[in-house]
Amino acid sequence: MLMVWLIALPLIAAVLALPAYRHARVLAAPIVAGAPLAGLALLLAARARVAGGGVVAWRQPWLTDIGLDLSLRLDGLSFLFALLVLGIGLLVILYARYYLPRGESSARFFALLLLFMAAMLGVVLSSNLLLLAVFWEMTSVVSFLLIGFWSYRQEARQGARMALAVTGAGGLALLAGVLLLGHICGSMELSDVLARAGTVQRHPLYVPMLVLILLAAFTKSAQFPFSFWLPHAMAAPTPVSAYLHSATMVKAGVFLLARLYPVLDGSNWWFYLVSLTGLATLVAGAAMALLQRDLKGLLAYSTISHLGLITLLFGLDTQLSTVAALFHIINHAVFKASLFMAAGIIDHETGTRDLQRLRGLRRYMPHTALLAIVASLSMAGVPLFNGFLSKEMFFGETLAQGLLGEFNWVIPAAATFAGALTVAYSLRFIYGVFFDGKPDGLPRFPPHEPPRFMRIPVEVLVVICLVVGLFPAYTVGSLLAGAALATLAAPLPDYSLSLWHGANLPLLMSGVSMVAGAVLFFLRRHAFHRYHARIAHLNARDMFEAGVACLARTAGRLVALFENGSLQAYLAWMLAAMLGIPAILLAGLDSLAGPLPPSPPDALTLAGLGLLAVAAPGVVAARRRRLDALILLSVCGLLVALAFTRFSAPDLALTQVSVEVVTILLLVLALYFLPVDRPEAASRARHARDGVLALGGGALVAALAYAVMTRPYDPIASFFVDNSVSGGGGHNVVNVILVDFRGFDTLGEICVLLAAGLGVHAMLKGLRLAAPPAGPNGLPWTGQRHPLLLAILARLMLPLTMLVAVFILLRGHNLPGGGFIAALVTAVALLLQYVASGVLWTEARIALHHRALAGGGILLAGLTGLGSLAFGYPFLTTAFGHFHVPLLGEIELATAMLFDLGVYFTVVGTALLIVSHLGVRDKRGGGQPDAGEGGR
């Protein structure tokens, strides 16, 4: 449970921080700072358990079927990163308390910061690859909110969107990569994946899996060519930059490289992709850092360069390079976080980050100047500071690698050049801010030292830079060894953490880089700035925004092409897609006909099919004579019902007839309100398109039916027939399927039906339709709104029809019928009353709350399913039994009847809900009154 608490503590604090800042600010600081402090205490207490390669694991099964379990792992590597996340997070929280100006939403800021802390802890502690991907995406979303915290600034919104687009795309690549890796290894658990490391690289999917995972790592850690988002993320508040973009979020990418290093390392694909990407990022980031005018921009590009250095070390083909990469992760997090905080102090006290205006600040801010100079020297790799040690190891490993054969010298030469650039931009930071004359036009003058507690986090980190630089083996030796053991999953190579290794080639490279860096610094105003002036117009943000605009225009054209407001066009595209895919599959068959001979047709069936073949085109031909088309449509429905009866499907026939009658009655009611004007004739091209789709659809369905019915197959129907009585207690197999075997499907269908009914109700509520002044062909409407004979017949039929509906409902479990058919019969009877006597007359005598009736049906059906759960059975399992009742004899009772009753209530309520609002016209309109005004 230790790791669960490590993630839960920041989440709990994030929830408590919002009300604490609003109502009791005295409690806010202990809550916000208490979470990382308590987490550090728990983490350090577990230090002994992970020392020497130990692992602490926790697992809770969750979605086991898809391989997603709540599985956490604490080893040396995750301990190192959790320590950075919690330790630097605590210092950033203290720093932010004094950085944020008054009036800012501190509660929201600290809640987001704690939420990000929890997400990063989830990434580094996850032992399940899918769980890691979930936390990975969580870091992208929360970082988007933190970068865009000052949402009223355009650059903040643009930077946040750019970061989310790049890192979010990387998250999708990670998800695809871990799915492939889990498929290769047969498990999503990290312990299982590491145990099968030897088989991964021999799998055919190794290369695409590797590329996808590296895309995720490169986008998160701002590697070339995905590094453009990080400088624009500097629009965030400086505490966010110090935490996300130096110590935590951008380290997630290199953490992923370290975590999967035993599985992915060892192939040429890994060496060349990782090392060359890291090398390009190292040099390009350092060069761009030297050219920046913005203080945080300089630090952002230097972060990119150092992340490239770490990535390059992971890609080199030596074991010690991995140790050097982990060592530099520690050092970089410490000195870069302190530098970002120092830059924030300078911005906070002067009101600007422009290096051309920041000069001579050592006179006004001597304490801050000393801290920033020490951190900058550590970044430059000057001896006696921690950055020098990992830089020496880096130079040594570039000399030991053998990736490029006779061109091996390219990597150490490029590393030396990048080291010189690092020295140059570090000197620019020191000289340009604290020396080089006097301040020039500062918005806040004279500047002064920040509040005491705002400097403490920087002081702590600078002291660490010094102590680690002087006593590396005693300070970080065991921490580095534990992380390296977990990363390599093998015995550690020989190495020494000491300040002096003698006069050797890495020391010479370090000296050359320092001298060359000083020269580059003094030449920067000439060659470098002239080159920068040539490319200054190339702005990554503008290019990104132009790309987004281009995508938006393309999407707009596609939407205009497909979503043009024409229902006919939508249906045409849908039908074309539905016809094209099966046609491709059918085309792959050797023969359309199977081995089984077709059944010989009889005369009655052929006659029915002939009538259907005439009536269906007749609907199309008579489409402009609406009543004739409606009559022909009802003939088609009746013929389909007769076909169901002919082929022994009485339940389907009853349902079809009921649906047909309800539909025809509703359409007759709607016909009255359709405009008299005929629609314009469609073009020949549209007729041709519709004809092709119709003929193609008919031919495809016929071919598909013929291909299926002439081939032997084992139908699933035999299972239902065999188990209908024993498992469901009913002889009507169709009804038992609906209320028991597939009861959950039926529950979903009636929920969809009710949702559709509520949608129709919402659209029709308050609608007043003007009645047309004349009928078809200009004939006047009759003055008799509700014919007496029709009204009398409808009232006589109501009780008889309801009796039939009850009979169909009660017998449905053993004979054709059921709740749905009974509801449709009831709807026919009630709908006939609406048509014959009017809405108001009918509702005055049949007082039903339609929504309550439909909702009660859903509730009754759901409670039936919950009842089975209460007795330990699966949801909607039917219970039945036979009971002896006096005078009636033996009868069968089943809980399926309650479910069927729920279906009945839902369908009746939904039908009445629609009918009660259909056809209410505007009383100010002329012409014949509608059904809603009759029978008052």
LINURHU-V491975 format. One line per field, one symbol per residue. ss: DSSP state (H for helix, E for strand, L for the rest). psi: psi as a letter, one per 20 degrees, with the letter a starting at -180 (. if undefined). A space follows every 10 residues. Layout:
ss = ???
psi = ???
//
This chain:
ss = LHHHHHHHHH HHHHHHHHHH HHHLHHHHHH HHHHHHHHHH HHHHHLHHHH HHHLLEEEEE EEEHHHLEEE EEEELHHHHH HHHHHHHHHH HHHHHHHHHL LLLLLHHHHH HHHHHHHHHH HHHHHELEHH HHHHHHHHHH HHHHHHHLLL LLLHHHHHHH HHHHHHHHHH HHHHHHHHHH HHHHHLLLEH HHHHHLHHHH LLLLLHHHHH HHHHHHHHHH LLLLLLLHHH HHHHHLLHHH HHHHLLLLLL HHHHHHHHHL HHHHLLLHHH HHHHHHHHHH HHHHHHHHHH LLLEHHHHHH HHHHHHHHHH HHHHHLLLHH HHHHHHHHHH HHHHHHHHHH HHHHHHHHHH LLLELLLLLL HHHLLHHHHH HHHHHHHHHH LLLLLHHHHH HHHHHHHHHH LLLLHHHLHH HHHHHHHHHH HHHHHHHHHH HHHHLLLLLL LLLLLLLLLL LHHHHHHHHH HHHHHHHHHH LHHHHLHHHH HHHHHHHHLL LLLLLLLLLL LLLLHHHHHH HHHHHHHHHH HHHHHHHHHH HHHHHLLLLH HHHHHHHHHH HHHHHHHHHH HHLLLLHHHH HHHHHHHHHH HHHHHHHLLL LLLLLLLLLL LLHHHHHHHH HHHHHHHHHH HLLLLHHHHH HHHHHHHHHH HHHHHHLLLH HHHHHHHHHH HHHHHHHHHH HLLLLLLLLL LLLHHHHHHH HHHHHHHHHH HHHHHHHHHL LLLLLLHHHH HHHHHHHHLL LLHHHHHHHH HLHHHHHHHH HHHHHHHHHH HHHHLLLLEL LLLLLHHHLL LLLLLLLHHH HHHHHHHHHH HHHHHHHHHH HLLLLLLLHH HHHHHHHHHH HHHHHHHLHH HHHHHLLLLH HHHHHHHHHH HHHHHHHHHH LLLLLLLLLE EEEEELLLEE EEEELHHHHH HHHHHHHHHH HHHHHLLLLL ELLLLLLLLL HHHLLL
psi = ighghhhhgh gghhhhhghg hhhmhhiggh gghhghghgg ghghhjghhi qkjqppqppo pemhhjjoqn pqpoahghgg hhggggghgg hhggghhigp rqiqnhghgh ghghhhgggh hhghipiphh hghghghhhg ghhghghkgm iipghggggg hgghgghhhh hhhgghghgg ghggijqiph hhghhkhhig iiqhjgghgg gghhggghhh jlqpkjihhg hiiiirqhhg ghggjhhfgi ihghgggghj ghhhqiqhgg ggggghgggg ggggggghhh iqhpghgghg hhggghhhgg gghhiqlqhh hgghghghgg gghghhghgg hghhggghhh jqjohihoqk ihhhmhghgg ghgghhhghi kqqiqhhhgh hghgghhhhi rlhjcikhig ghghggghhg hggghghhgg ghgiblbqqo lphopqrrqr qgihhghggg hhhgggghhh mghhgjghgg gghhghghkr qqrprpnqhp jroaghhghg gghgghgggh ghihiegghg ghhhjhinph gghghhgghg gggghhgggh ghmjjohhgg hggghgghhg ghhgghhiqh phpaipqqpp qrhgghgghg ghhghghhgg hkhinggghh ghhhgggghg ghggghklmh ghgggggghg ggggghhghh hhiqqhpqqq qqrhghgggh gggggggghg gggggghgij qqqoqihhgh ghjgghhikq hnhghhghif gkhhggghgh ggghggghgg ghhipipopp qqhraqjjpq qqiogopggg ggghhhhghg hhggggghgh ihhhrpbrhg ghhhgghggh hhggghiqgg gghhhnnpog hhgghhgggg ghhghhhhhh jjrqpkpppr rpqppqhhbp rppqihhggh hggggggggg ghhghijpjo rpiiqrapqa hiiqk.
//
